[in-house]
């Protein structure tokens, strides 16, 4: 009777969600994490007290990305401790969200997390790579040794084999140091460019101290600086008095040219609504190599880079540096699986090369069906034809794929398709969804809103006005927080997002104002509630509004929300024991078997609900 009265009140009276006031700040890193990471949850920025590199994570305790990245950051600190011991960098974390803290007033971040590193000489570098422990570790290791000292021409040849752009400074180490701090400015230049983007690893910063070797490199005066290509060709010279801005602009210019001529890494993780991939397709045809852990310098990357070098290698002038080995001769057979050098220099629809780490850009890998195995895709943007190969990714097979792209060969292991999006792997879960940066998400993006209204689950639907609608964009973050809050109850509740600017809505969903949040019940088709416009859209209010809806399925949701951790384990154990007792009673044919079977079905449903 009481439940019926409450249900009627819930149907006839508007529900006032409880707005929970913000409590005191709490540590973001707890337990064993605090052994390696100093958490300044009060907003203070603390640096290393020793002569080591300081790495600082600026986080928001309410950011889902910050929470996802927390374990990756700890794994990085642990790996650095194992690798460097007492000389490992200092790892700190600062709550940069609260408005009354020093961090928020200094940086005023718009998205979280942000990572920065500072050397003992107060030289700063801001991370712009994927939120992944592997890439973060590579960035930190590079910053600990930002400048490589060249001793001989052999050192330069070795670096040229692995890097596309080499920056060299002629500097004689003297005591006391000279008034012109070219070495300090050079270090700042290296820290600024080495920002964690995989594409920045193609550039290496070097220093020459021997006058004879410097003269051989056409560095005739101390503090002069040159830029050299991987073919050991002189690209630019900056004389004493150079500025960081001028050199930085040249480094960016020639690095971008090398990306177009060699291999470019796709890096979408740190850029909101990045246009990098769209720009590649706009420029022309693209050869994309999907592979897990495809990092700079790996064997797979070296193979792909060598193919790109051959493909782009046309008749050019000899280099001007005197240290090049002129006697090397490479003989190529006239076979598509061996060489592409000088074959397609004048061909139309020239390919650009794009390397994609499937473990980082997982959303894109799922789209192309490359989430579980290596894949090379040649997309002909003019003819709208896609050719691809799977699994057996060898240098010869990629060469043959390129030839077939230029209509010069046909191979049975190359698949042609009229659509760019290939068929997904059969091992891909149907309920896998990813957000814009490739991270797993609890929110589904749907185009058919009608199907959600007939679902047998609780559906919480955010109707958005599109990415350019500011009010809708501000509602996305709290909506994701609510979805993450109820992720343990995904068996009975789904969170979906509908872009109204790209979707035709049913007549009964014609809203006057956006964004709009709609909640549907599985107890009865057509039973729904609209989130009140007078309430602020934040994750606490939305969660309370969902939990206060009447109905049996919402009662189960409230129980799942209240009973977590040890409570849920204890309940699962008790239900399994009671279920086992009932099965034993049924096996002995005791009386009231109908009642026992109903209880058995109830416990089966509850165990499925908990699991």
Backbone torsions as a table, in degrees:
resi	resn	phi	psi	omega
1	UNK	NA	-44.1	179.8
2	UNK	-63.2	-41.1	179.3
3	UNK	-62.6	-39.3	179.6
4	UNK	-64.5	-41.7	179.0
5	UNK	-63.9	-43.9	179.1
6	UNK	-63.7	-38.9	179.0
7	UNK	-63.5	-43.2	179.4
8	UNK	-64.7	-40.6	177.7
9	UNK	-63.8	-38.8	179.4
10	UNK	-67.0	-30.2	-179.3
11	UNK	-81.1	-28.2	-172.6
12	UNK	-103.6	-19.3	-176.5
13	UNK	-116.7	140.3	178.2
14	UNK	-66.0	138.2	-178.8
15	UNK	-88.3	130.4	179.2
16	UNK	-97.3	105.8	-179.5
17	UNK	-67.0	145.7	-179.8
18	UNK	-81.6	121.5	178.0
19	UNK	-92.0	113.9	-176.9
20	UNK	-85.2	124.5	179.4
21	UNK	-68.2	152.9	-179.6
22	UNK	-69.5	127.7	179.6
23	UNK	-87.1	-170.4	178.9
24	UNK	-68.0	151.1	-179.8
25	UNK	-66.5	146.6	-178.1
26	UNK	-126.0	157.1	177.4
27	UNK	-61.5	140.3	177.9
28	UNK	-87.4	-35.6	176.5
29	UNK	-103.8	123.7	-176.8
30	UNK	-127.5	167.3	175.5
31	UNK	64.8	-136.6	-175.5
32	UNK	-66.5	-19.6	178.4
33	UNK	-60.5	-32.9	-173.7
34	UNK	-76.0	-7.5	176.1
35	UNK	-69.7	-30.8	-175.9
36	UNK	-113.9	-16.5	-175.5
37	UNK	-123.3	125.4	175.8
38	UNK	-89.8	114.1	-174.0
39	UNK	-95.9	109.2	176.3
40	UNK	-94.4	75.1	-175.8
41	UNK	-73.9	-3.4	175.7
42	UNK	-87.2	-0.8	177.9
43	UNK	94.3	3.1	178.8
44	UNK	-84.1	139.0	177.8
45	UNK	-96.9	115.2	-179.5
46	UNK	-112.0	139.7	-179.9
47	UNK	-115.5	174.2	-176.4
48	UNK	-66.2	137.8	175.2
49	UNK	-85.9	-13.1	178.6
50	UNK	-100.6	178.6	-179.3
51	UNK	-86.9	61.9	179.8
52	UNK	-131.7	166.0	177.1
53	UNK	-69.3	139.5	177.9
54	UNK	-106.9	125.0	176.9
55	UNK	-113.5	124.2	-174.4
56	UNK	-123.0	129.9	174.5
57	UNK	-99.9	120.1	176.0
58	UNK	-98.6	112.9	-171.3
59	UNK	-124.4	166.0	168.3
60	UNK	-119.0	128.0	-179.8
61	UNK	-64.9	-12.7	-180.0
62	UNK	-102.0	0.3	-177.9
63	UNK	-87.3	127.8	178.5
64	UNK	-65.2	-40.5	178.9
65	UNK	-61.2	-40.0	177.9
66	UNK	-61.6	-41.2	179.8
67	UNK	-68.1	-41.3	177.5
68	UNK	-63.4	-37.3	-174.8
69	UNK	-82.0	-10.3	-175.0
70	UNK	-57.5	-47.9	-179.9
71	UNK	-68.7	-36.1	177.8
72	UNK	-63.0	-39.5	179.5
73	UNK	-66.2	-41.5	177.9
74	UNK	-65.3	-41.6	177.8
75	UNK	-60.9	-37.1	176.9
76	UNK	-64.0	-45.9	179.0
77	UNK	-61.7	-39.9	-180.0
78	UNK	-66.9	-41.7	178.9
79	UNK	-65.1	-40.0	178.7
80	UNK	-65.9	-35.4	178.2
81	UNK	-66.5	-40.8	178.1
82	UNK	-67.3	-36.1	-175.1
83	UNK	-78.5	-41.9	-171.6
84	UNK	-110.6	-10.7	179.1
85	UNK	63.4	-128.8	-178.2
86	UNK	-69.8	-17.8	179.1
87	UNK	-91.2	10.1	179.4
88	UNK	-66.0	150.2	177.9
89	UNK	-62.0	157.4	173.4
90	UNK	-82.1	129.6	179.5
91	UNK	-111.5	121.1	178.3
92	UNK	-127.2	165.5	178.0
93	UNK	-143.5	140.7	-176.3
94	UNK	-133.4	131.5	173.6
95	UNK	-72.5	107.4	-175.1
96	UNK	-109.2	24.6	-176.5
97	UNK	-100.5	-44.4	-176.0
98	UNK	-61.7	133.2	-172.1
99	UNK	-68.4	-21.8	-176.1
100	UNK	-96.8	17.0	-179.1
101	UNK	-100.6	161.3	179.5
102	UNK	-65.3	-40.0	-177.3
103	UNK	-62.7	-44.5	-178.3
104	UNK	-66.5	-39.3	-179.2
105	UNK	-69.7	-27.3	-177.8
106	UNK	-84.6	-42.6	-171.8
107	UNK	-106.1	-31.8	178.8
108	UNK	48.6	57.4	-177.1
109	UNK	-67.2	147.7	178.3
110	UNK	-102.7	-21.3	176.6
111	UNK	-144.8	152.7	-174.6
112	UNK	-127.3	155.6	-4.9
113	UNK	-85.2	166.7	172.2
114	UNK	-126.3	145.9	-176.6
115	UNK	-129.1	134.5	177.2
116	UNK	-136.7	156.4	178.2
117	UNK	-131.1	141.8	-179.6
118	UNK	-133.0	130.9	179.6
119	UNK	-81.7	174.6	178.8
120	UNK	-66.7	-20.3	176.7
121	UNK	-91.4	17.0	177.9
122	UNK	61.8	34.3	174.4
123	UNK	-94.3	129.2	-169.8
124	UNK	-109.3	143.2	172.8
125	UNK	-135.9	134.6	-179.4
126	UNK	-108.1	128.6	-174.9
127	UNK	-73.8	133.2	179.4
128	UNK	-133.3	31.2	-179.4
129	UNK	-106.6	-175.9	178.9
130	UNK	-63.9	149.0	177.6
131	UNK	-80.5	76.7	-173.5
132	UNK	-146.2	138.4	-175.5
133	UNK	-61.7	-38.2	-178.8
134	UNK	-62.0	-48.4	-178.0
135	UNK	-70.7	-36.0	178.1
136	UNK	-65.3	-39.5	178.1
137	UNK	-64.6	-40.9	178.7
138	UNK	-62.7	-40.3	179.2
139	UNK	-63.1	-44.7	-178.1
140	UNK	-66.6	-42.6	178.5
141	UNK	-61.8	-37.1	179.3
142	UNK	-67.7	-38.3	-179.6
143	UNK	-71.0	-27.0	177.8
144	UNK	-71.1	-23.2	175.6
145	UNK	-133.9	70.3	-172.5
146	UNK	-74.1	-21.6	-175.3
147	UNK	-125.0	130.0	-179.2
148	UNK	-101.6	132.4	-178.9
149	UNK	-92.1	124.1	179.6
150	UNK	-90.5	131.5	179.3
151	UNK	-111.1	-25.1	-173.3
152	UNK	-154.1	165.8	174.7
153	UNK	-59.4	-30.0	177.9
154	UNK	-62.5	-37.2	176.7
155	UNK	-61.0	-41.7	-178.4
156	UNK	-67.8	-40.4	178.2
157	UNK	-62.6	-40.7	-179.8
158	UNK	-63.3	-42.8	179.1
159	UNK	-66.5	-35.6	-179.0
160	UNK	-66.4	-23.8	177.8
161	UNK	-72.3	-22.3	-173.6
162	UNK	-117.8	-8.7	-177.9
163	UNK	-130.0	150.1	-177.4
164	UNK	-92.9	-23.2	-178.1
165	UNK	-139.8	129.8	-178.1
166	UNK	-122.6	124.9	177.5
167	UNK	-106.8	127.4	-173.8
168	UNK	-127.0	129.4	176.4
169	UNK	-113.5	134.6	174.0
170	UNK	-94.1	116.6	-175.3
171	UNK	-145.9	127.2	177.1
172	UNK	-99.6	119.8	-177.2
173	UNK	-74.2	122.2	-178.1
174	UNK	-131.9	157.0	177.1
175	UNK	-127.1	123.8	-2.7
176	UNK	-72.2	164.4	-179.0
177	UNK	-63.2	153.6	-178.2
178	UNK	-74.6	162.9	-178.9
179	UNK	-66.7	-34.7	180.0
180	UNK	-83.2	109.1	-172.5
181	UNK	-87.3	64.6	-179.7
182	UNK	-69.3	-33.2	179.8
183	UNK	-65.9	-42.0	179.0
184	UNK	-65.9	-42.5	177.9
185	UNK	-64.9	-35.9	179.3
186	UNK	-66.2	-38.8	177.0
187	UNK	-64.8	-41.4	177.1
188	UNK	-61.9	-39.5	178.2
189	UNK	-61.6	-43.8	179.8
190	UNK	-65.3	-43.8	179.7
191	UNK	-63.2	-37.2	-178.3
192	UNK	-69.4	-37.9	-177.4
193	UNK	-80.6	-36.6	-178.2
194	UNK	-82.4	82.1	-172.9
195	UNK	-106.4	13.8	178.4
196	UNK	92.7	-15.3	174.3
197	UNK	-62.6	128.1	-179.7
198	UNK	-54.3	-28.2	179.4
199	UNK	-71.1	-20.7	179.2
200	UNK	-74.0	-16.0	-177.9
201	UNK	-74.8	-12.1	177.6
202	UNK	-71.9	-14.2	-179.2
203	UNK	-105.4	135.0	176.9
204	UNK	-128.3	140.6	-177.8
205	UNK	-104.9	127.0	-174.5
206	UNK	-126.8	164.5	178.5
207	UNK	-137.9	139.0	176.7
208	UNK	-117.1	130.7	179.4
209	UNK	-113.5	-15.0	-178.6
210	UNK	-85.7	123.3	-176.9
211	UNK	-62.3	-38.0	-178.6
212	UNK	-65.2	-46.7	178.7
213	UNK	-65.3	-39.7	178.7
214	UNK	-61.6	-40.9	178.4
215	UNK	-64.4	-34.8	177.5
216	UNK	-65.9	-28.1	178.3
217	UNK	-90.2	9.9	-179.5
218	UNK	66.7	29.9	171.8
219	UNK	-103.9	91.1	-170.3
220	UNK	-88.5	-20.9	-178.2
221	UNK	-127.4	145.6	178.3
222	UNK	-61.9	144.5	-178.3
223	UNK	80.5	-1.3	173.7
224	UNK	-71.2	156.8	-174.6
225	UNK	-142.2	139.0	178.3
226	UNK	-130.2	156.9	172.4
227	UNK	-114.6	128.9	-174.2
228	UNK	-126.0	141.0	178.3
229	UNK	-84.4	172.4	178.6
230	UNK	-67.7	-19.8	174.4
231	UNK	-85.5	7.5	-179.8
232	UNK	62.2	42.3	174.0
233	UNK	-106.4	138.9	179.9
234	UNK	-74.2	123.4	-178.2
235	UNK	-100.4	-41.2	-177.4
236	UNK	-158.5	153.4	177.6
237	UNK	-129.4	135.1	175.3
238	UNK	-123.9	126.0	-176.5
239	UNK	-92.2	170.5	-178.5
240	UNK	-50.5	134.0	-174.9
241	UNK	103.2	1.4	179.8
242	UNK	-60.7	154.4	178.3
243	UNK	-109.7	153.5	179.2
244	UNK	-60.6	-36.6	-177.9
245	UNK	-64.6	-44.1	-178.5
246	UNK	-65.5	-44.4	179.7
247	UNK	-67.6	-40.8	-179.8
248	UNK	-61.0	-41.4	178.8
249	UNK	-63.7	-39.6	178.2
250	UNK	-67.8	-39.6	178.7
251	UNK	-62.4	-43.8	178.3
252	UNK	-64.4	-40.5	-178.4
253	UNK	-61.7	-52.4	-176.6
254	UNK	-74.5	-29.4	175.7
255	UNK	-65.7	-39.4	177.7
256	UNK	-66.5	-38.3	176.8
257	UNK	-62.5	-39.4	179.4
258	UNK	-67.7	-33.4	176.4
259	UNK	-61.2	-41.1	-179.5
260	UNK	-70.4	-33.9	-176.7
261	UNK	-88.4	-27.3	-175.9
262	UNK	-110.6	-120.4	-177.2
263	UNK	-122.6	130.4	177.4
264	UNK	-108.7	137.4	175.6
265	UNK	-88.6	138.3	174.1
266	UNK	-81.9	123.5	-178.4
267	UNK	-132.5	92.3	-179.4
268	UNK	-103.5	-10.2	-169.0
269	UNK	-63.0	-33.3	-174.9
270	UNK	-106.7	8.8	-176.7
271	UNK	-120.4	125.3	-179.0
272	UNK	-80.6	123.0	-176.8
273	UNK	54.9	51.5	-179.8
274	UNK	-64.2	142.9	179.2
275	UNK	-108.3	14.6	-175.1
276	UNK	-59.7	-46.9	-178.1
277	UNK	-68.4	-41.0	179.3
278	UNK	-62.6	-37.6	178.9
279	UNK	-66.1	-36.4	177.8
280	UNK	-63.1	-44.2	179.0
281	UNK	-68.0	-31.4	178.9
282	UNK	-67.9	-33.0	-178.4
283	UNK	-73.1	-27.5	-178.9
284	UNK	152.1	-157.2	-177.7
285	UNK	-71.9	151.2	-173.1
286	UNK	-132.3	138.3	171.2
287	UNK	-108.0	111.7	-175.1
288	UNK	-106.7	131.0	178.4
289	UNK	-112.5	109.3	177.3
290	UNK	-94.8	127.0	174.7
291	UNK	-160.0	150.8	178.9
292	UNK	-78.4	140.0	179.6
293	UNK	56.0	43.7	178.1
294	UNK	-86.4	81.2	-175.6
295	UNK	-99.6	164.5	179.5
296	UNK	-65.0	129.8	179.0
297	UNK	93.0	-9.3	178.6
298	UNK	-71.3	164.5	-177.7
299	UNK	-62.4	-39.0	179.1
300	UNK	-64.3	-41.7	179.3
301	UNK	-66.0	-41.2	179.4
302	UNK	-59.1	-42.1	178.7
303	UNK	-63.2	-45.7	-178.8
304	UNK	-65.6	-37.9	179.6
305	UNK	-67.5	-38.6	179.4
306	UNK	-67.9	-37.7	176.5
307	UNK	-63.2	-43.5	178.7
308	UNK	-63.8	-37.9	178.8
309	UNK	-63.6	-44.0	178.4
310	UNK	-64.5	-43.1	-176.5
311	UNK	-63.3	-38.4	-177.1
312	UNK	-90.7	-6.0	-173.6
313	UNK	-80.3	108.8	176.0
314	UNK	-120.9	174.0	-178.1
315	UNK	-60.1	119.3	-179.6
316	UNK	-134.3	166.3	180.0
317	UNK	-69.6	155.0	177.8
318	UNK	-66.6	153.3	-179.2
319	UNK	-73.9	160.2	-174.2
320	UNK	-97.7	-5.5	180.0
321	UNK	-82.6	137.5	-173.6
322	UNK	-79.2	-3.7	-173.7
323	UNK	-95.5	2.6	-176.6
324	UNK	-75.1	142.5	177.1
325	UNK	-81.5	107.2	-175.2
326	UNK	-83.6	-11.0	-171.8
327	UNK	-90.0	-4.9	-178.2
328	UNK	-71.8	131.9	176.1
329	UNK	-130.5	131.1	179.7
330	UNK	-115.6	120.2	-179.0
331	UNK	-96.1	129.2	179.9
332	UNK	-114.7	140.1	174.4
333	UNK	-84.6	155.7	179.7
334	UNK	-84.0	71.2	-176.1
335	UNK	-141.8	134.2	-175.2
336	UNK	-63.4	-23.3	-178.2
337	UNK	-87.1	1.4	-176.0
338	UNK	-110.6	-52.2	-171.1
339	UNK	-145.9	148.1	174.7
340	UNK	-119.7	5.6	-172.5
341	UNK	-64.8	129.1	178.5
342	UNK	62.7	19.1	-177.2
343	UNK	-91.1	-36.7	-172.6
344	UNK	-126.9	33.9	-178.2
345	UNK	-65.9	-33.4	-178.1
346	UNK	-108.0	12.3	-177.9
347	UNK	-77.9	148.0	173.3
348	UNK	-79.0	165.1	176.5
349	UNK	60.9	45.1	-178.1
350	UNK	-64.2	141.6	-178.2
351	UNK	-84.0	145.4	164.5
352	UNK	-110.2	152.8	-170.0
353	UNK	-108.2	130.0	-177.0
354	UNK	-131.3	121.2	177.7
355	UNK	-98.4	131.6	-175.2
356	UNK	-130.9	121.9	175.8
357	UNK	-81.3	111.6	-175.4
358	UNK	-64.3	-29.1	-179.5
359	UNK	-73.4	-20.4	178.9
360	UNK	-95.9	-52.4	179.4
361	UNK	-93.1	62.4	-173.2
362	UNK	-67.6	-32.9	180.0
363	UNK	-64.0	-42.3	178.7
364	UNK	-69.4	-37.0	178.5
365	UNK	-64.0	-40.4	177.6
366	UNK	-64.5	-38.9	-179.7
367	UNK	-60.9	-39.4	-177.7
368	UNK	-94.8	2.5	179.4
369	UNK	74.9	28.1	-176.6
370	UNK	-115.9	25.0	-174.9
371	UNK	-77.9	-21.9	-176.0
372	UNK	-115.5	-14.6	-177.4
373	UNK	-145.7	156.4	179.7
374	UNK	-64.0	148.3	-176.6
375	UNK	-154.9	138.3	174.6
376	UNK	-119.5	127.1	-174.3
377	UNK	-124.3	128.3	174.1
378	UNK	-108.3	114.6	-176.9
379	UNK	-106.1	115.7	177.5
380	UNK	-91.5	102.6	-173.6
381	UNK	-72.1	-24.4	-179.5
382	UNK	-78.4	-45.8	-178.8
383	UNK	-89.4	-6.0	-178.5
384	UNK	55.5	46.8	179.2
385	UNK	-123.3	136.4	178.7
386	UNK	-114.2	131.7	174.2
387	UNK	-122.1	140.0	-177.5
388	UNK	-151.2	158.8	174.0
389	UNK	-131.3	149.1	-179.1
390	UNK	-122.3	163.2	169.9
391	UNK	58.7	-75.8	-173.3
392	UNK	-78.0	74.4	-176.4
393	UNK	-92.8	99.3	177.3
394	UNK	-120.9	166.3	179.5
395	UNK	-62.2	-41.1	178.8
396	UNK	-64.2	-41.5	179.9
397	UNK	-66.6	-37.4	177.6
398	UNK	-66.5	-39.6	176.8
399	UNK	-59.7	-42.6	179.8
400	UNK	-67.6	-35.7	176.0
401	UNK	-62.3	-41.9	179.1
402	UNK	-64.7	-42.0	178.5
403	UNK	-62.8	-40.1	179.2
404	UNK	-68.3	-31.3	175.1
405	UNK	-60.1	-36.5	178.4
406	UNK	-92.0	17.6	177.0
407	UNK	58.6	34.3	-179.4
408	UNK	-105.9	-4.7	-179.3
409	UNK	-163.6	162.4	173.9
410	UNK	-133.4	131.2	-176.3
411	UNK	-133.0	140.2	-174.0
412	UNK	-69.5	-24.2	-178.8
413	UNK	-85.7	-3.0	176.9
414	UNK	-96.4	126.0	-178.4
415	UNK	-101.2	133.2	176.4
416	UNK	-106.1	144.6	178.5
417	UNK	-145.6	152.9	179.1
418	UNK	-86.4	-11.3	-178.9
419	UNK	-113.3	146.8	178.5
420	UNK	-73.8	-38.4	-178.1
421	UNK	-79.1	119.8	-179.1
422	UNK	-89.9	169.5	-177.0
423	UNK	-70.8	138.6	-178.4
424	UNK	-70.7	154.3	175.8
425	UNK	-66.4	148.1	-179.0
426	UNK	-69.0	-16.5	-179.9
427	UNK	-87.5	-2.3	-179.6
428	UNK	-76.2	124.0	178.3
429	UNK	-61.1	142.3	-178.4
430	UNK	-68.3	-27.8	-176.8
431	UNK	-94.4	17.9	178.5
432	UNK	-79.7	124.9	176.1
433	UNK	-134.1	149.6	-178.4
434	UNK	-134.9	152.8	179.3
435	UNK	-88.8	-170.2	-170.5
436	UNK	-66.6	-20.6	-179.0
437	UNK	-105.9	12.1	173.3
438	UNK	88.6	8.0	179.8
439	UNK	-93.1	147.1	179.0
440	UNK	-57.5	139.0	-175.7
441	UNK	-132.1	147.1	177.3
442	UNK	-87.8	-2.0	-177.9
443	UNK	-105.6	128.9	177.5
444	UNK	-94.0	140.8	174.4
445	UNK	-100.4	116.3	-173.2
446	UNK	-121.0	153.9	177.9
447	UNK	-111.2	-14.9	-179.5
448	UNK	-111.8	95.4	-177.9
449	UNK	-71.5	-23.7	-178.2
450	UNK	-64.2	-38.7	-178.8
451	UNK	-64.0	-30.6	179.9
452	UNK	-68.2	-29.3	-176.0
453	UNK	-73.6	-16.5	179.6
454	UNK	-108.1	12.7	-178.5
455	UNK	-70.6	154.3	179.2
456	UNK	-94.4	17.7	175.9
457	UNK	-121.2	171.1	167.6
458	UNK	-72.4	130.1	179.0
459	UNK	-118.4	123.9	173.6
460	UNK	-109.9	114.9	-170.1
461	UNK	-118.8	127.6	174.2
462	UNK	-102.2	118.1	176.0
463	UNK	-94.6	114.9	-173.0
464	UNK	-107.7	152.4	177.4
465	UNK	-88.6	7.0	-179.8
466	UNK	106.9	169.8	-174.5
467	UNK	-69.0	-20.5	-179.2
468	UNK	-92.9	-2.0	178.3
469	UNK	-88.1	108.0	-169.9
470	UNK	-61.5	-41.7	-179.4
471	UNK	-62.6	-39.2	177.9
472	UNK	-68.3	-39.7	179.8
473	UNK	-62.5	-36.9	179.9
474	UNK	-70.6	-19.4	179.8
475	UNK	-88.2	-12.6	-174.9
476	UNK	-67.6	-44.8	-176.5
477	UNK	-61.8	-51.1	177.4
478	UNK	-63.4	-30.9	178.6
479	UNK	-66.1	-40.8	176.1
480	UNK	-65.2	-36.6	177.9
481	UNK	-62.6	-41.7	178.5
482	UNK	-65.5	-42.5	178.6
483	UNK	-61.1	-39.8	178.3
484	UNK	-68.9	-32.3	178.9
485	UNK	-63.9	-37.0	-176.6
486	UNK	-99.7	18.5	-175.5
487	UNK	-66.1	-24.2	177.6
488	UNK	-74.4	-12.9	-179.8
489	UNK	-111.0	28.3	-175.5
490	UNK	-66.5	-10.7	177.6
491	UNK	-72.0	-19.6	-178.0
492	UNK	-126.0	-4.8	-178.3
493	UNK	-138.5	136.3	177.4
494	UNK	-122.7	146.0	176.1
495	UNK	-117.0	129.4	-175.8
496	UNK	-134.2	157.6	177.9
497	UNK	-130.9	133.9	-179.4
498	UNK	-122.7	124.0	177.1
499	UNK	-87.5	104.8	-175.8
500	UNK	-65.3	-27.6	-178.8
501	UNK	-68.8	-16.8	-178.9
502	UNK	-121.8	5.2	-174.8
503	UNK	-131.9	137.7	173.9
504	UNK	-85.9	123.5	-177.5
505	UNK	-91.7	151.7	171.9
506	UNK	-60.3	159.1	-174.8
507	UNK	-61.0	-31.7	-178.0
508	UNK	-81.9	4.3	177.8
509	UNK	-119.9	32.5	-179.3
510	UNK	-86.6	93.2	-174.8
511	UNK	-84.5	147.8	177.3
512	UNK	-87.2	-22.0	-174.5
513	UNK	-142.0	141.0	178.8
514	UNK	-125.4	151.1	2.6
515	UNK	-77.8	159.1	179.5
516	UNK	-134.3	137.0	178.5
517	UNK	-112.8	125.1	-178.3
518	UNK	-118.5	136.6	178.5
519	UNK	-119.6	123.1	178.1
520	UNK	-110.2	151.1	-177.7
521	UNK	-109.4	143.9	176.1
522	UNK	-84.1	-9.4	179.8
523	UNK	-68.4	-31.6	-178.7
524	UNK	-154.1	127.3	179.1
525	UNK	-66.8	129.2	-178.1
526	UNK	99.9	-13.3	178.2
527	UNK	-81.2	120.1	-175.9
528	UNK	-152.8	163.6	177.6
529	UNK	-135.5	144.5	177.0
530	UNK	-106.6	133.2	179.8
531	UNK	-62.9	125.9	-174.8
532	UNK	-60.0	138.9	-178.4
533	UNK	-69.6	-25.3	-176.0
534	UNK	-78.0	-8.7	-180.0
535	UNK	-94.9	140.8	176.7
536	UNK	-66.5	139.7	179.2
537	UNK	-85.7	99.6	170.8
538	UNK	-139.8	165.3	-170.8
539	UNK	-66.0	-30.8	179.5
540	UNK	-68.1	-47.0	-180.0
541	UNK	-63.1	-42.7	-178.9
542	UNK	-64.7	-43.8	-179.9
543	UNK	-61.9	-43.0	179.1
544	UNK	-65.2	-39.1	-179.8
545	UNK	-64.6	-40.2	178.2
546	UNK	-65.4	-44.4	-175.3
547	UNK	-69.8	-23.4	-177.9
548	UNK	-90.6	6.8	176.8
549	UNK	-73.9	143.7	179.8
550	UNK	-80.9	157.9	177.4
551	UNK	128.5	157.4	-177.8
552	UNK	-63.9	-43.3	-176.2
553	UNK	-67.2	-30.5	175.9
554	UNK	-73.8	-29.6	173.5
555	UNK	-62.9	-41.3	175.7
556	UNK	-64.3	-38.7	178.5
557	UNK	-63.6	-40.9	178.2
558	UNK	-63.3	-38.4	179.5
559	UNK	-66.5	-43.4	178.8
560	UNK	-64.0	-35.2	-179.3
561	UNK	-71.6	-35.0	-177.5
562	UNK	-82.9	-30.5	-174.7
563	UNK	-106.5	101.7	179.7
564	UNK	-135.1	166.3	176.4
565	UNK	65.6	-124.3	-177.0
566	UNK	-64.0	-36.2	179.0
567	UNK	-59.3	-44.6	-178.0
568	UNK	-70.3	-38.1	177.2
569	UNK	-62.9	-42.4	179.1
570	UNK	-64.5	-41.7	179.5
571	UNK	-64.8	-41.0	179.0
572	UNK	-61.9	-41.6	-179.9
573	UNK	-65.1	-43.6	-179.6
574	UNK	-64.9	-42.6	-179.6
575	UNK	-65.9	-37.7	178.0
576	UNK	-65.2	-39.6	177.7
577	UNK	-64.8	-44.7	179.3
578	UNK	-65.2	-38.0	178.2
579	UNK	-63.8	-40.0	178.8
580	UNK	-65.4	-39.0	177.5
581	UNK	-63.2	-40.9	179.9
582	UNK	-65.9	-42.1	178.7
583	UNK	-62.1	-37.1	177.1
584	UNK	-66.8	-40.1	178.0
585	UNK	-63.6	-41.0	178.9
586	UNK	-66.0	-34.5	179.3
587	UNK	-68.2	-23.7	177.9
588	UNK	-93.6	5.3	176.8
589	UNK	57.1	48.3	177.7
590	UNK	-75.5	169.1	-178.4
591	UNK	-69.5	168.6	179.0
592	UNK	58.4	43.1	-178.5
593	UNK	-63.9	-30.5	178.3
594	UNK	-61.9	-44.6	178.1
595	UNK	-62.4	-40.6	-179.8
596	UNK	-64.9	-38.8	-179.5
597	UNK	-68.3	-35.0	176.4
598	UNK	-64.8	-42.2	177.8
599	UNK	-65.4	-37.7	178.9
600	UNK	-62.7	-43.1	176.3
601	UNK	-63.5	-36.9	179.3
602	UNK	-63.6	-47.2	-179.3
603	UNK	-66.3	-34.1	175.6
604	UNK	-61.5	-44.7	179.6
605	UNK	-65.5	-40.9	-178.5
606	UNK	-68.0	-38.1	178.1
607	UNK	-66.4	-38.9	175.5
608	UNK	-64.0	-36.9	179.7
609	UNK	-64.1	-43.3	-177.9
610	UNK	-71.2	-39.8	-177.1
611	UNK	-73.5	NA	NA
